[in-house]
Amino acid sequence: MGPGLLDQYTIKRFRSDSAAYQAKIINYSEEQEIEYSITADQDSAVKKAIEAIPVEDWKPLKGREGACIAERERFGS
């Protein structure tokens, strides 16, 4: 088998739906210093993490009236 895409390119950013909400994917992204965004089902653990984000960290999301975003280096740190 010849070289694959991952042999030719470096992944710098990754965005996915809840299918990627897995420790293996998150840990790999952290280890490889890949910026990532994963949409997750809002179970009690996710809601607790969201509620722990300080109010001043929330910023308006451009192009999405009434929506906000809080970008964090690592949740739970």
For each residue, the residues with C-beta under 8 A, 3 or more apart:
1: 4
2:
3: 7 8
4: 1 7 8
5: 8 9
6: 9 11
7: 3 4
8: 3 4 5
9: 5 6
10:
11: 6 14 32 34
12: 34 35
13: 34 35 36
14: 11 20 29 34 35 36 37
15: 36 37 38
16: 19 20 25 36 37 38 39
17: 20 38 39
18: 21 38 39 40 41
19: 16
20: 14 16 17 25 38
21: 18 25 26 38 39 40 41
22: 25 26
23: 26 27
24: 27 28
25: 16 20 21 22 28 29 38
26: 21 22 23 29 30 36 38
27: 23 24 30 31
28: 24 25 31 32 34
29: 14 25 26 32 34 35 36
30: 26 27 33 34 74
31: 27 28
32: 11 28 29
33: 30
34: 11 12 13 14 28 29 30
35: 12 13 14 29
36: 13 14 15 16 26 29
37: 14 15 16
38: 15 16 17 18 20 21 25 26
39: 16 17 18 21
40: 18 21 43 46
41: 18 21 46
42: 46 47 50
43: 40 46 47
44: 47 48
45: 48 49
46: 40 41 42 43 49 50
47: 42 43 44 50 51
48: 44 45 51 52
49: 45 46 52 53 75 76
50: 42 46 47 53
51: 47 48
52: 48 49
53: 49 50 57 58 70 72
54: 57
55: 58
56:
57: 53 54 70 71 72
58: 53 55 68 69 70
59: 68 69 70 71
60: 67 68 69
61: 64 67 68 69
62:
63:
64: 61 67
65:
66:
67: 60 61 64
68: 58 59 60 61
69: 58 59 60 61
70: 53 57 58 59
71: 57 59
72: 53 57 75 77
73: 77
74: 30 77
75: 49 72
76: 49
77: 72 73 74
